[in-house]
Amino acid sequence: MRTLAILLSALALLLAPQTTSAEDRKPNFVFFLVDDLGWTDLGCYGSSFYETPNVDKLAASGLKFTNAYAACQVCSPTRASIMTGRYPTRTGITDYIGAAQPERWNRKTKMLPAPYEMQLAHDETTIAELLKQNGYATFFAGKWHLGGEQYWPEHQGFDVNQGGIDRGGPYGGKKYFSPYGNPRLKDGPDGEHLPDRLATETVKFITEHQDEPFLAYLSFYSVHTPLMSREDLKQKYQQKKETLEHGEIWGQEGERKVRLVQEHAIYAGMVDAMDQAVGKVLNGIDQLGLTKDTVVIFMSDNGGLSTSEGHPTSNLPLRAGKGWIYEGGIREPMIVRWPGTTKAGTETSQYVSSVDFFPTMLQIAGIEVPKNLTIDGMSFAPVLEGKEIDRGAIYWHYPHYGNQGGSPTSAIREGDWKLIEFYEDGHLELYNIAEDIGEQNDLAAKKPDLAEKMHAKLKAWRKETGAKMPTHRKDA
């Protein structure tokens, strides 16, 4: 009888449902990527016009980065860098997908831009694919812009795709309002607002997968053009604008006028709606009791639009904006909350790049980077623990002409120093970013040895990563 009891007890243990303890469970990831959000477009980053209480609350509960960079000054290359941990020179996506290739170039410019890849290749390994292989449920909502239908999120490691297609903006239907005309997002009630809908879909996914580790990647179409706001938010900021007192609204960046003051009511409404959507997702996490198990990341894909297409925002004290290699085009608001690790309400001046998310997320999840992968990122997980890292140099290569006025350039930042090479005439500019955040004091002529040393590193990096170069036109 005793033997039978032992056998029955053992059988019961075998048949009992297997549960994962809180200590053994891998952390969840919620990644917010905002489109075209400038460095100072949030209250917690100094905006006095846009209201972002939910993102501000996230910053107050996590770690704010003041020197975080996108891998490019336009969207698609940065998006590919987050997915792969690789610089745009390696993925080949060095311009926004849809830009004219050199054989179709018809602008009167001194150079022909370099060719670029128009999709994220299937042989690239994405963060979603690796997390999925390690037991994660994976979800994508919003803007993808990394290739045609066969390259959409569902073919790049995501179980669910809500709205991710080849377009760079919400250009179908009524754009930011339903009906959307998006083949990967069912229309909601007439007039439904896109950022709120994407947040709703994200919360739905999290609710359905709360008992397993998940990656929920909410990639807003906001605040990209077309400039459209909910009417109530437009009126709110129109009234606020009328109370403002400020100096000159416009400055000059090269041949382009640049906005110096944040006071665009429609754009402010778009930022506000994005913030409300972030709040909806964060509240959903709280209500499900998942906050302590969930790493939250917030980032933008390039700088704010200040020199073109309505000039809706100002990036001051940073120079220029989207499409430019100056800080206004590449420095981004970035917040990370890793419960139990990041200290609430802190900030760091550690500089990092969007290529660093890939190894950081894998380290947090306890997953090794496959040995067969060549990645450019460095994990900043120690920074989240309050430590410093020697990040070394980070690089940019944009062999194209931005729609916003930027020209073909390359750049390197190492320590406090940033060197820019302008391909049209080969001239170099050197800035001490720590002392001159607005890049007004070019020190290349005063520090030729440093400029030469950094330029040599930049050229070596371009060669090592297979960077394609623009070419001088014979008819220019």
VOPAGU-2260 file (C-alpha; in pm, 1 decimal, decimal comma):
REM VOPAGU-2260
SITE   aa  ch    i         X         Y         Z
SITE  MET   A    0       0,0       0,0       0,0
SITE  ARG   A    1     283,5     234,1      86,5
SITE  THR   A    2     446,0     170,8    -253,9
SITE  LEU   A    3     117,2     244,5    -430,1
SITE  ALA   A    4      79,7     571,0    -236,9
SITE  ILE   A    5     429,0     678,6    -337,9
SITE  LEU   A    6     356,7     596,1    -703,0
SITE  LEU   A    7      28,6     788,7    -694,8
SITE  SER   A    8     199,1    1091,9    -535,5
SITE  ALA   A    9     469,1    1088,3    -802,1
SITE  LEU   A   10     206,0    1061,0   -1076,9
SITE  ALA   A   11      15,4    1354,3    -929,2
SITE  LEU   A   12     328,6    1567,1    -938,0
SITE  LEU   A   13     389,9    1476,6   -1300,3
SITE  LEU   A   14      34,2    1558,7   -1401,6
SITE  ALA   A   15      12,1    1882,8   -1202,3
SITE  PRO   A   16      19,3    2203,5   -1410,8
SITE  GLN   A   17     373,3    2338,5   -1440,2
SITE  THR   A   18     394,9    2701,2   -1331,5
SITE  THR   A   19     685,5    2942,1   -1355,3
SITE  SER   A   20     772,9    3124,2   -1036,8
SITE  ALA   A   21     799,6    3501,3   -1037,9
SITE  GLU   A   22    1174,8    3464,7    -988,0
SITE  ASP   A   23    1212,0    3237,8   -1294,3
SITE  ARG   A   24     990,6    3433,3   -1531,1
SITE  LYS   A   25    1166,0    3633,1   -1799,7
SITE  PRO   A   26    1079,7    4004,3   -1797,3
SITE  ASN   A   27     823,1    4145,9   -2035,0
SITE  PHE   A   28     913,3    4430,0   -2270,8
SITE  VAL   A   29     694,7    4720,5   -2374,1
SITE  PHE   A   30     871,9    4935,7   -2632,6
SITE  PHE   A   31     726,9    5273,9   -2732,7
SITE  LEU   A   32     880,4    5419,8   -3047,4
SITE  VAL   A   33     750,1    5762,9   -3145,7
SITE  ASP   A   34     793,8    5898,6   -3498,7
SITE  ASP   A   35     966,1    6238,6   -3543,1
SITE  LEU   A   36     945,1    6333,1   -3174,6
SITE  GLY   A   37    1206,1    6596,5   -3092,8
SITE  TRP   A   38    1442,3    6592,5   -2794,1
SITE  THR   A   39    1258,3    6875,0   -2616,5
SITE  ASP   A   40     903,8    6774,7   -2716,8
SITE  LEU   A   41     822,6    6635,4   -2369,8
SITE  GLY   A   42     757,9    6813,4   -2044,2
SITE  CYS   A   43    1028,9    6608,2   -1873,1
SITE  TYR   A   44    1275,9    6720,9   -2140,6
SITE  GLY   A   45    1195,8    7088,6   -2108,4
SITE  SER   A   46     891,4    7163,6   -2322,8
SITE  SER   A   47     686,7    7448,4   -2178,9
SITE  PHE   A   48     408,4    7416,5   -2437,4
SITE  TYR   A   49     335,1    7048,6   -2501,7
SITE  GLU   A   50     175,5    6860,7   -2211,9
SITE  THR   A   51     291,6    6502,6   -2158,3
SITE  PRO   A   52     195,3    6396,2   -1804,8
SITE  ASN   A   53     204,1    6023,1   -1876,8
SITE  VAL   A   54     552,0    6015,3   -2027,9
SITE  ASP   A   55     665,7    6254,8   -1755,2
SITE  LYS   A   56     532,5    6007,3   -1498,1
SITE  LEU   A   57     724,1    5727,8   -1672,5
SITE  ALA   A   58    1042,0    5935,8   -1648,9
SITE  ALA   A   59     973,2    5998,9   -1280,5
SITE  SER   A   60     954,5    5622,8   -1224,2
SITE  GLY   A   61    1255,5    5527,9   -1436,8
SITE  LEU   A   62    1584,4    5645,5   -1587,0
SITE  LYS   A   63    1601,3    5936,7   -1831,3
SITE  PHE   A   64    1883,2    5947,8   -2086,8
SITE  THR   A   65    2005,0    6292,1   -2193,3
SITE  ASN   A   66    2253,3    6168,7   -2456,0
SITE  ALA   A   67    2057,1    5903,1   -2646,3
SITE  TYR   A   68    2093,5    5888,8   -3023,5
SITE  ALA   A   69    1908,2    5751,2   -3321,2
SITE  ALA   A   70    2131,4    5571,1   -3571,0
SITE  CYS   A   71    2008,6    5805,2   -3844,2
SITE  GLN   A   72    1841,2    6140,8   -3889,8
SITE  VAL   A   73    1550,3    5979,4   -4079,7
SITE  CYS   A   74    1320,3    5693,7   -3986,5
SITE  SER   A   75    1372,7    5361,8   -4168,0
SITE  PRO   A   76    1746,7    5327,9   -4092,8
SITE  THR   A   77    1690,2    5386,0   -3721,5
SITE  ARG   A   78    1401,0    5140,1   -3714,8
SITE  ALA   A   79    1618,0    4871,7   -3875,0
SITE  SER   A   80    1895,3    4945,0   -3623,5
SITE  ILE   A   81    1659,3    4880,6   -3331,3
SITE  MET   A   82    1539,8    4556,0   -3485,5
SITE  THR   A   83    1890,1    4421,6   -3557,4
SITE  GLY   A   84    2143,8    4599,8   -3336,9
SITE  ARG   A   85    2330,9    4685,8   -3656,7
SITE  TYR   A   86    2424,7    5016,4   -3811,7
SITE  PRO   A   87    2242,2    5126,1   -4127,7
SITE  THR   A   88    2564,4    5073,2   -4322,8
SITE  ARG   A   89    2536,1    4700,5   -4248,2
SITE  THR   A   90    2164,8    4652,1   -4314,0
SITE  GLY   A   91    2199,3    4870,4   -4625,1
SITE  ILE   A   92    1894,8    5077,9   -4521,5
SITE  THR   A   93    2060,8    5419,6   -4511,7
SITE  ASP   A   94    1763,0    5634,8   -4618,0
SITE  TYR   A   95    1390,9    5633,2   -4552,9
SITE  ILE   A   96    1235,2    5365,4   -4771,7
SITE  GLY   A   97    1067,2    5529,0   -5067,6
SITE  ALA   A   98    1330,9    5795,1   -5124,4
SITE  ALA   A   99    1448,6    5820,9   -5485,7
SITE  GLN   A  100    1734,4    5590,4   -5580,2
SITE  PRO   A  101    2026,2    5748,9   -5773,1
SITE  GLU   A  102    1897,5    5630,9   -6111,2
SITE  ARG   A  103    1573,3    5823,4   -6049,2
SITE  TRP   A  104    1735,1    6129,4   -5891,2
SITE  ASN   A  105    1606,5    6454,7   -6040,2
SITE  ARG   A  106    1705,1    6715,1   -5783,4
SITE  LYS   A  107    1972,5    6969,5   -5874,3
SITE  THR   A  108    2233,3    6866,9   -5619,3
SITE  LYS   A  109    2613,1    6853,2   -5624,1
SITE  MET   A  110    2616,6    6476,7   -5568,1
SITE  LEU   A  111    2416,2    6170,0   -5655,0
SITE  PRO   A  112    2302,0    5991,2   -5339,7
SITE  ALA   A  113    2418,7    5637,7   -5276,0
SITE  PRO   A  114    2185,2    5344,0   -5347,1
SITE  TYR   A  115    2016,8    5183,1   -5046,3
SITE  GLU   A  116    1822,9    4866,9   -4960,5
SITE  MET   A  117    1444,5    4904,6   -4969,0
SITE  GLN   A  118    1357,9    4630,1   -4720,1
SITE  LEU   A  119    1485,0    4466,5   -4403,9
SITE  ALA   A  120    1631,2    4146,2   -4546,3
SITE  HIS   A  121    1497,6    3815,3   -4419,2
SITE  ASP   A  122    1848,7    3700,3   -4336,1
SITE  GLU   A  123    1875,4    3976,5   -4076,8
SITE  THR   A  124    1798,7    3847,3   -3726,7
SITE  THR   A  125    1551,1    4069,4   -3542,7
SITE  ILE   A  126    1503,9    4116,8   -3170,7
SITE  ALA   A  127    1150,6    3980,8   -3213,5
SITE  GLU   A  128    1278,3    3660,8   -3373,3
SITE  LEU   A  129    1525,3    3595,4   -3091,7
SITE  LEU   A  130    1274,2    3668,9   -2817,4
SITE  LYS   A  131    1015,7    3449,8   -2990,8
SITE  GLN   A  132    1266,8    3163,2   -3009,3
SITE  ASN   A  133    1310,7    3199,2   -2634,5
SITE  GLY   A  134     943,7    3172,0   -2539,7
SITE  TYR   A  135     816,9    3526,2   -2587,0
SITE  ALA   A  136     484,8    3621,1   -2741,9
SITE  THR   A  137     553,3    3908,3   -2981,3
SITE  PHE   A  138     331,6    4196,3   -3092,1
SITE  PHE   A  139     373,8    4491,7   -3326,1
SITE  ALA   A  140     144,7    4790,8   -3368,4
SITE  GLY   A  141     180,4    5101,8   -3581,8
SITE  LYS   A  142     445,5    5216,8   -3825,7
SITE  TRP   A  143     681,3    4957,0   -3976,2
SITE  HIS   A  144     825,4    5116,7   -4294,6
SITE  LEU   A  145    1084,6    4844,0   -4351,0
SITE  GLY   A  146     974,4    4696,3   -4682,5
SITE  GLY   A  147     686,6    4558,8   -4887,2
SITE  GLU   A  148     429,8    4300,3   -4783,9
SITE  GLN   A  149     665,3    4001,9   -4773,0
SITE  TYR   A  150     883,8    4197,5   -4528,7
SITE  TRP   A  151     609,5    4311,4   -4290,9
SITE  PRO   A  152     632,6    4241,3   -3912,9
SITE  GLU   A  153     461,8    3903,1   -3931,6
SITE  HIS   A  154     754,2    3784,7   -4147,6
SITE  GLN   A  155    1016,7    3932,3   -3912,7
SITE  GLY   A  156     938,1    3759,1   -3583,6
SITE  PHE   A  157     610,4    3917,4   -3470,3
SITE  ASP   A  158     311,6    3694,1   -3392,0
SITE  VAL   A  159      66,3    3981,0   -3431,7
SITE  ASN   A  160      79,8    4284,2   -3660,0
SITE  GLN   A  161    -166,2    4568,0   -3612,9
SITE  GLY   A  162    -108,3    4837,6   -3872,5
SITE  GLY   A  163     252,6    4772,4   -3973,3
SITE  ILE   A  164     292,1    4806,9   -4350,6
SITE  ASP   A  165     528,9    4965,5   -4602,8
SITE  ARG   A  166     399,5    5321,9   -4566,3
SITE  GLY   A  167     595,5    5584,6   -4376,2
SITE  GLY   A  168     283,6    5758,8   -4248,1
SITE  PRO   A  169     -91,3    5707,9   -4205,2
SITE  TYR   A  170    -162,6    5788,2   -4567,3
SITE  GLY   A  171    -472,7    5577,9   -4633,3
SITE  GLY   A  172    -839,5    5655,6   -4567,4
SITE  LYS   A  173    -886,0    5946,9   -4328,0
SITE  LYS   A  174    -524,2    5917,1   -4219,2
SITE  TYR   A  175    -515,5    5958,6   -3839,2
SITE  PHE   A  176    -886,4    5881,9   -3811,4
SITE  SER   A  177   -1091,3    5575,5   -3902,4
SITE  PRO   A  178   -1151,5    5451,0   -4165,6
SITE  TYR   A  179    -775,4    5407,5   -4196,3
SITE  GLY   A  180    -740,6    5231,8   -4530,4
SITE  ASN   A  181    -469,5    5013,4   -4377,0
SITE  PRO   A  182    -461,7    4646,4   -4486,1
SITE  ARG   A  183    -322,7    4539,3   -4147,7
SITE  LEU   A  184    -562,0    4737,7   -3927,5
SITE  LYS   A  185    -936,9    4687,8   -3933,9
SITE  ASP   A  186   -1134,4    5009,7   -3940,3
SITE  GLY   A  187   -1290,9    5116,5   -3614,4
SITE  PRO   A  188   -1594,3    5339,7   -3567,9
SITE  ASP   A  189   -1593,0    5644,2   -3793,1
SITE  GLY   A  190   -1366,4    5906,7   -3637,6
SITE  GLU   A  191   -1175,4    5670,6   -3409,5
SITE  HIS   A  192    -829,0    5817,4   -3341,0
SITE  LEU   A  193    -528,5    5612,7   -3452,0
SITE  PRO   A  194    -293,9    5653,4   -3149,9
SITE  ASP   A  195    -573,6    5553,8   -2911,8
SITE  ARG   A  196    -664,2    5252,9   -3127,6
SITE  LEU   A  197    -303,6    5132,4   -3135,3
SITE  ALA   A  198    -287,3    5163,2   -2756,5
SITE  THR   A  199    -611,6    4964,9   -2724,1
SITE  GLU   A  200    -472,2    4685,3   -2941,8
SITE  THR   A  201    -154,0    4681,7   -2734,9
SITE  VAL   A  202    -342,9    4647,4   -2406,5
SITE  LYS   A  203    -557,7    4372,4   -2559,6
SITE  PHE   A  204    -249,2    4174,8   -2657,4
SITE  ILE   A  205     -88,7    4220,6   -2315,9
SITE  THR   A  206    -409,0    4105,7   -2146,4
SITE  GLU   A  207    -425,2    3792,7   -2361,6
SITE  HIS   A  208     -58,2    3707,1   -2296,2
SITE  GLN   A  209     -19,6    3818,4   -1934,9
SITE  ASP   A  210      73,6    3468,8   -1821,2
SITE  GLU   A  211     378,5    3441,5   -2048,6
SITE  PRO   A  212     669,7    3672,9   -2128,3
SITE  PHE   A  213     592,4    3912,4   -2410,3
SITE  LEU   A  214     732,8    4186,5   -2632,2
SITE  ALA   A  215     474,3    4454,8   -2709,4
SITE  TYR   A  216     624,4    4699,6   -2958,5
SITE  LEU   A  217     405,5    5007,3   -3006,8
SITE  SER   A  218     554,3    5206,1   -3292,5
SITE  PHE   A  219     344,3    5520,9   -3324,6
SITE  TYR   A  220     266,0    5682,0   -3657,0
SITE  SER   A  221     244,5    5995,8   -3443,0
SITE  VAL   A  222     380,8    6263,3   -3460,6
SITE  HIS   A  223     473,6    6230,2   -3828,6
SITE  THR   A  224     298,8    6435,2   -4094,9
SITE  PRO   A  225      22,6    6485,8   -4199,4
SITE  LEU   A  226     -26,3    6739,3   -3921,4
SITE  MET   A  227    -369,4    6642,2   -3786,7
SITE  SER   A  228    -507,5    6665,1   -3435,7
SITE  ARG   A  229    -825,2    6583,6   -3249,6
SITE  GLU   A  230   -1035,1    6900,0   -3256,1
SITE  ASP   A  231   -1058,0    6924,3   -2876,6
SITE  LEU   A  232    -680,8    6910,2   -2842,3
SITE  LYS   A  233    -629,6    7159,3   -3121,7
SITE  GLN   A  234    -858,7    7404,6   -2944,1
SITE  LYS   A  235    -685,2    7342,9   -2611,3
SITE  TYR   A  236    -347,4    7441,1   -2749,8
SITE  GLN   A  237    -481,9    7721,3   -2965,7
SITE  GLN   A  238    -608,9    7883,4   -2646,8
SITE  LYS   A  239    -278,3    7814,5   -2473,9
SITE  LYS   A  240     -86,6    7968,1   -2765,1
SITE  GLU   A  241    -277,7    8292,7   -2727,6
SITE  THR   A  242    -136,4    8334,5   -2376,4
SITE  LEU   A  243     226,9    8295,5   -2483,5
SITE  GLU   A  244     485,7    8569,4   -2483,3
SITE  HIS   A  245     798,9    8494,0   -2681,3
SITE  GLY   A  246    1061,8    8644,0   -2907,6
SITE  GLU   A  247    1146,1    8565,7   -3268,5
SITE  ILE   A  248     972,9    8251,7   -3399,3
SITE  TRP   A  249    1198,0    8187,0   -3698,1
SITE  GLY   A  250    1571,7    8144,4   -3748,2
SITE  GLN   A  251    1786,1    8016,7   -4033,4
SITE  GLU   A  252    1967,9    7686,2   -4087,5
SITE  GLY   A  253    2155,6    7702,5   -4416,8
SITE  GLU   A  254    1898,5    7784,7   -4681,7
SITE  ARG   A  255    1610,0    7670,1   -4462,2
SITE  LYS   A  256    1411,3    7861,1   -4206,4
SITE  VAL   A  257    1401,7    7684,6   -3871,8
SITE  ARG   A  258    1143,8    7713,3   -3594,6
SITE  LEU   A  259    1273,7    7859,5   -3269,0
SITE  VAL   A  260     956,8    7841,9   -3056,5
SITE  GLN   A  261     722,1    7555,7   -2966,0
SITE  GLU   A  262     373,4    7696,4   -3026,5
SITE  HIS   A  263     217,2    7488,8   -3308,5
SITE  ALA   A  264    -130,2    7399,9   -3174,2
SITE  ILE   A  265    -200,1    7105,6   -3405,8
SITE  TYR   A  266     138,6    6947,4   -3343,2
SITE  ALA   A  267      91,3    6999,3   -2969,9
SITE  GLY   A  268    -238,0    6811,5   -2994,4
SITE  MET   A  269     -59,3    6524,3   -3169,7
SITE  VAL   A  270     202,8    6506,4   -2895,3
SITE  ASP   A  271     -73,1    6515,0   -2631,7
SITE  ALA   A  272    -266,2    6230,8   -2799,1
SITE  MET   A  273      50,1    6022,2   -2817,7
SITE  ASP   A  274     104,9    6082,2   -2448,0
SITE  GLN   A  275    -251,8    5975,5   -2368,9
SITE  ALA   A  276    -195,7    5652,9   -2564,7
SITE  VAL   A  277     121,5    5582,7   -2366,3
SITE  GLY   A  278     -80,0    5639,7   -2049,4
SITE  LYS   A  279    -346,1    5392,6   -2162,5
SITE  VAL   A  280     -86,0    5117,7   -2207,7
SITE  LEU   A  281      92,4    5192,7   -1880,9
SITE  ASN   A  282    -239,0    5194,3   -1694,5
SITE  GLY   A  283    -322,6    4860,0   -1854,0
SITE  ILE   A  284       3,8    4713,9   -1727,1
SITE  ASP   A  285     -68,3    4847,5   -1378,3
SITE  GLN   A  286    -422,1    4710,4   -1371,0
SITE  LEU   A  287    -302,1    4365,4   -1475,3
SITE  GLY   A  288     -44,7    4365,0   -1196,6
SITE  LEU   A  289     242,9    4335,7   -1445,0
SITE  THR   A  290     433,1    4654,3   -1363,8
SITE  LYS   A  291     710,0    4491,1   -1161,6
SITE  ASP   A  292     761,0    4228,8   -1435,7
SITE  THR   A  293     775,3    4468,6   -1729,3
SITE  VAL   A  294    1065,7    4666,8   -1872,6
SITE  VAL   A  295     934,4    4981,7   -2043,4
SITE  ILE   A  296    1136,8    5163,1   -2310,6
SITE  PHE   A  297    1049,1    5496,1   -2471,2
SITE  MET   A  298    1239,3    5640,9   -2769,9
SITE  SER   A  299    1203,4    5845,6   -3089,7
SITE  ASP   A  300    1335,8    5745,9   -3432,6
SITE  ASN   A  301    1486,5    6082,0   -3533,3
SITE  GLY   A  302    1478,2    6448,1   -3440,9
SITE  GLY   A  303    1182,3    6682,8   -3447,8
SITE  LEU   A  304    1065,3    6835,4   -3775,5
SITE  SER   A  305    1184,3    7196,2   -3754,1
SITE  THR   A  306    1306,2    7295,6   -4101,8
SITE  SER   A  307    1040,0    7162,1   -4340,2
SITE  GLU   A  308     687,0    7028,8   -4393,7
SITE  GLY   A  309     511,0    7280,8   -4175,1
SITE  HIS   A  310     806,3    7336,2   -3938,1
SITE  PRO   A  311     587,9    7218,1   -3647,7
SITE  THR   A  312     842,5    7205,4   -3362,9
SITE  SER   A  313    1160,6    7356,6   -3225,8
SITE  ASN   A  314    1454,1    7149,4   -3103,8
SITE  LEU   A  315    1639,5    7430,8   -2927,3
SITE  PRO   A  316    1890,0    7427,6   -2768,0
SITE  LEU   A  317    1984,6    7164,6   -3025,5
SITE  ARG   A  318    2076,6    7270,1   -3377,8
SITE  ALA   A  319    1854,8    7191,9   -3680,7
SITE  GLY   A  320    1624,3    6888,2   -3679,9
SITE  LYS   A  321    1504,3    6584,0   -3872,2
SITE  GLY   A  322    1711,3    6517,0   -4182,4
SITE  TRP   A  323    2025,4    6684,3   -4041,4
SITE  ILE   A  324    2335,4    6533,8   -3879,7
SITE  TYR   A  325    2340,8    6806,0   -3615,8
SITE  GLU   A  326    2212,0    6714,7   -3269,2
SITE  GLY   A  327    1857,8    6828,2   -3347,6
SITE  GLY   A  328    1834,8    6551,8   -3607,2
SITE  ILE   A  329    1975,2    6260,2   -3408,5
SITE  ARG   A  330    1952,2    6321,7   -3032,0
SITE  GLU   A  331    1636,0    6166,7   -2887,8
SITE  PRO   A  332    1428,2    6157,3   -2571,3
SITE  MET   A  333    1478,9    5814,3   -2416,3
SITE  ILE   A  334    1343,4    5664,8   -2094,7
SITE  VAL   A  335    1387,2    5314,1   -1954,3
SITE  ARG   A  336    1207,9    5168,9   -1652,5
SITE  TRP   A  337    1332,9    4833,1   -1530,0
SITE  PRO   A  338    1152,9    4773,2   -1199,4
SITE  GLY   A  339    1385,2    4667,7    -922,2
SITE  THR   A  340    1687,8    4792,3   -1117,1
SITE  THR   A  341    1648,4    5148,4   -1239,6
SITE  LYS   A  342    1621,6    5411,2    -969,0
SITE  ALA   A  343    1305,1    5620,2    -996,1
SITE  GLY   A  344    1341,7    5976,7   -1115,7
SITE  THR   A  345    1708,2    5956,2   -1214,0
SITE  GLU   A  346    1889,3    6061,1   -1529,0
SITE  THR   A  347    2217,1    5974,6   -1697,6
SITE  SER   A  348    2444,0    6157,3   -1940,0
SITE  GLN   A  349    2582,6    5826,2   -2068,6
SITE  TYR   A  350    2565,7    5838,7   -2447,4
SITE  VAL   A  351    2403,3    5544,2   -2623,7
SITE  SER   A  352    2275,6    5459,0   -2971,7
SITE  SER   A  353    1962,5    5288,4   -3100,9
SITE  VAL   A  354    2183,6    4994,7   -3206,3
SITE  ASP   A  355    2231,1    4928,5   -2832,6
SITE  PHE   A  356    1872,2    4818,7   -2762,1
SITE  PHE   A  357    1925,0    4475,7   -2920,5
SITE  PRO   A  358    2204,0    4349,6   -2689,1
SITE  THR   A  359    2056,7    4532,8   -2389,3
SITE  MET   A  360    1718,8    4364,0   -2416,9
SITE  LEU   A  361    1880,2    4024,9   -2467,7
SITE  GLN   A  362    2096,9    4072,7   -2159,0
SITE  ILE   A  363    1797,3    4176,0   -1950,0
SITE  ALA   A  364    1613,4    3864,5   -2072,0
SITE  GLY   A  365    1912,4    3642,3   -1996,5
SITE  ILE   A  366    1960,6    3550,0   -2361,7
SITE  GLU   A  367    2305,0    3538,9   -2521,2
SITE  VAL   A  368    2369,6    3712,9   -2851,9
SITE  PRO   A  369    2414,7    3430,0   -3104,2
SITE  LYS   A  370    2781,9    3387,8   -3188,1
SITE  ASN   A  371    2712,3    3393,9   -3562,4
SITE  LEU   A  372    2569,7    3747,7   -3546,4
SITE  THR   A  373    2771,6    4059,5   -3614,8
SITE  ILE   A  374    2614,0    4341,9   -3418,8
SITE  ASP   A  375    2730,8    4695,3   -3353,4
SITE  GLY   A  376    2542,3    4765,8   -3033,0
SITE  MET   A  377    2672,9    4750,0   -2677,7
SITE  SER   A  378    2449,1    4657,5   -2386,3
SITE  PHE   A  379    2372,2    4950,2   -2158,5
SITE  ALA   A  380    2217,6    4720,9   -1895,4
SITE  PRO   A  381    2493,6    4825,1   -1650,2
SITE  VAL   A  382    2382,0    5187,7   -1692,0
SITE  LEU   A  383    2033,8    5083,1   -1582,4
SITE  GLU   A  384    2197,9    4944,3   -1268,9
SITE  GLY   A  385    2358,9    5280,4   -1196,5
SITE  LYS   A  386    2702,5    5201,7   -1341,5
SITE  GLU   A  387    2901,1    5367,4   -1619,0
SITE  ILE   A  388    3017,7    5201,1   -1938,9
SITE  ASP   A  389    3292,9    5291,2   -2181,9
SITE  ARG   A  390    3069,0    5309,6   -2487,3
SITE  GLY   A  391    3349,5    5400,0   -2725,4
SITE  ALA   A  392    3268,7    5564,4   -3055,9
SITE  ILE   A  393    2925,5    5572,6   -3216,0
SITE  TYR   A  394    2879,2    5649,7   -3584,9
SITE  TRP   A  395    2643,4    5786,6   -3848,8
SITE  HIS   A  396    2650,2    5768,4   -4226,9
SITE  TYR   A  397    2388,4    5941,4   -4438,4
SITE  PRO   A  398    2495,9    5944,9   -4806,0
SITE  HIS   A  399    2172,8    6116,9   -4910,5
SITE  TYR   A  400    1991,7    6449,0   -4924,9
SITE  GLY   A  401    1721,0    6487,1   -4663,4
SITE  ASN   A  402    1387,0    6638,2   -4757,8
SITE  GLN   A  403    1442,7    6873,1   -4466,5
SITE  GLY   A  404    1762,4    7033,4   -4597,4
SITE  GLY   A  405    2042,5    6807,3   -4476,7
SITE  SER   A  406    2318,0    6702,7   -4719,7
SITE  PRO   A  407    2530,2    6383,9   -4749,1
SITE  THR   A  408    2730,7    6350,6   -4427,8
SITE  SER   A  409    2904,2    6116,3   -4189,6
SITE  ALA   A  410    2976,5    6161,7   -3820,2
SITE  ILE   A  411    3142,6    6010,8   -3516,4
SITE  ARG   A  412    3095,2    6084,2   -3147,4
SITE  GLU   A  413    3353,7    5969,3   -2896,7
SITE  GLY   A  414    3348,7    6100,2   -2544,2
SITE  ASP   A  415    3251,6    6466,4   -2550,0
SITE  TRP   A  416    3366,1    6515,7   -2909,7
SITE  LYS   A  417    3171,3    6495,2   -3231,9
SITE  LEU   A  418    3321,7    6518,4   -3580,5
SITE  ILE   A  419    3112,3    6567,8   -3895,9
SITE  GLU   A  420    3231,8    6512,2   -4251,6
SITE  PHE   A  421    3038,1    6688,1   -4527,8
SITE  TYR   A  422    3072,1    6490,3   -4848,4
SITE  GLU   A  423    2992,5    6767,7   -5096,2
SITE  ASP   A  424    3316,6    6956,3   -5030,7
SITE  GLY   A  425    3492,5    6729,5   -4780,6
SITE  HIS   A  426    3509,0    6985,6   -4501,4
SITE  LEU   A  427    3509,5    6875,0   -4138,2
SITE  GLU   A  428    3339,7    7026,3   -3834,7
SITE  LEU   A  429    3440,8    6940,9   -3478,7
SITE  TYR   A  430    3236,2    7016,4   -3167,8
SITE  ASN   A  431    3270,2    6961,3   -2796,0
SITE  ILE   A  432    2914,5    6847,4   -2738,4
SITE  ALA   A  433    2935,7    6866,3   -2359,2
SITE  GLU   A  434    3030,6    7235,0   -2369,4
SITE  ASP   A  435    2855,3    7333,4   -2693,6
SITE  ILE   A  436    2526,6    7146,6   -2720,3
SITE  GLY   A  437    2407,1    7384,9   -2991,9
SITE  GLU   A  438    2710,3    7313,4   -3215,5
SITE  GLN   A  439    2794,0    7679,5   -3268,8
SITE  ASN   A  440    3171,8    7668,7   -3211,7
SITE  ASP   A  441    3349,8    7462,6   -3479,7
SITE  LEU   A  442    3692,0    7364,6   -3340,3
SITE  ALA   A  443    3826,4    7169,8   -3640,8
SITE  ALA   A  444    4080,5    7440,7   -3728,8
SITE  LYS   A  445    4190,5    7483,2   -3365,0
SITE  LYS   A  446    4228,8    7110,0   -3296,6
SITE  PRO   A  447    4353,0    6962,9   -3627,4
SITE  ASP   A  448    4522,4    6661,8   -3464,3
SITE  LEU   A  449    4202,0    6554,3   -3288,6
SITE  ALA   A  450    3999,0    6614,2   -3604,6
SITE  GLU   A  451    4242,1    6404,8   -3809,1
SITE  LYS   A  452    4240,2    6122,5   -3554,1
SITE  MET   A  453    3860,7    6107,9   -3539,6
SITE  HIS   A  454    3831,9    6135,0   -3917,9
SITE  ALA   A  455    4064,9    5836,1   -3957,7
SITE  LYS   A  456    3841,7    5633,7   -3723,4
SITE  LEU   A  457    3533,0    5738,9   -3916,6
SITE  LYS   A  458    3682,3    5634,5   -4250,1
SITE  ALA   A  459    3798,3    5301,4   -4107,9
SITE  TRP   A  460    3448,1    5234,3   -3972,9
SITE  ARG   A  461    3290,1    5310,3   -4310,0
SITE  LYS   A  462    3526,6    5065,8   -4478,8
SITE  GLU   A  463    3468,3    4794,4   -4219,2
SITE  THR   A  464    3088,7    4817,4   -4239,2
SITE  GLY   A  465    3071,5    4841,1   -4620,4
SITE  ALA   A  466    2928,8    5192,6   -4637,0
SITE  LYS   A  467    2812,6    5301,3   -4981,9
SITE  MET   A  468    2917,4    5652,3   -5080,1
SITE  PRO   A  469    2749,5    5932,9   -5276,7
SITE  THR   A  470    2919,2    6035,5   -5599,4
SITE  HIS   A  471    3001,5    6374,6   -5746,6
SITE  ARG   A  472    2797,6    6461,2   -6053,0
SITE  LYS   A  473    2981,0    6549,6   -6372,8
SITE  ASP   A  474    2709,4    6797,1   -6465,1
SITE  ALA   A  475    2697,3    6968,2   -6123,6
